[in-house]
């Protein structure tokens, strides 16, 4: 896994969120959309401004929008 430093207020496009253990309709709904990074917690999860969900590096797929 390649580590990438992500800045606050960066834009991230959610490609795919892991839904292991059942279909999470919220996770499926945000795939393909672009969000703003609100903060990164101590576990490294990337919290997004526009949604209550967090991306998990190495589990969820996303790309930084330039």
Residue pairs with C-beta under 8 A, 6 or more apart in sequence:
1 57
1 58
3 57
4 64
6 12
6 37
6 40
6 46
6 64
7 37
8 37
8 38
8 39
8 40
9 36
9 37
10 36
10 37
10 64
10 65
11 34
11 35
11 36
11 37
11 64
11 65
12 34
12 35
12 36
12 37
12 46
12 48
12 55
12 62
12 63
12 64
12 65
13 32
13 33
13 34
13 35
13 62
13 63
13 65
14 30
14 31
14 32
14 33
14 34
14 35
14 55
14 60
14 61
14 62
15 31
15 32
15 61
15 62
15 63
16 31
16 60
16 61
17 24
17 27
17 28
17 30
17 31
17 53
17 55
17 60
17 61
18 27
18 56
18 59
18 60
19 27
19 28
26 51
26 52
26 53
27 53
30 51
30 53
34 65
35 48
35 49
35 50
35 51
36 48
36 49
36 50
37 46
37 47
37 48
37 49
38 47
38 48
38 49
39 47
40 46
40 47
41 47
41 54
44 56
44 57
45 54
45 55
45 56
45 57
46 54
46 55
46 56
46 57
46 62
47 54
48 54
48 55
55 62
